[in-house]
């Protein structure tokens, strides 16, 4: 999808200068800025969701305790054990 972006002259100049400093095209610089914005937005959404924060804390604690399995076979064994219970 094509998109036209109209920027105020001062912002356009700053964007072009940043692109040149980073040895990127203006398009690459804009894409990076948008991706960064969306990532920060998603992070902010996660930080305000108590259920997600709780799940992340539980996952962190499980990793610290060594309660983690790796690989598809280990996961299958774990799932089969849960089904049998």
C-alpha positions, 0 to 999 in steps of 0.5 A: 500500500502506498502512503503519502506523508506530509511533514512540516518543513522543520520535521522533514529536515530533521528526518532527512538529517537523521536518515543521513546520519544513520546511513539510511533512506528516509523511507527506512528511517520512517519505517523504523520510527513507526515500528519503534512507536508501535512497539512502545505502544504495545509495551505500554498496553502490557504494563497496564494489564494486571493479568499480563504482568502477573503472567510475566512475573510467574514466567520469570519466577518459573525460569529462575526456579528452573521449571522450564522445558525446552524442545518439542519432545519435552513439551509433548511429554509435559502435555501428555502428563497433564492429560493423564492427570 
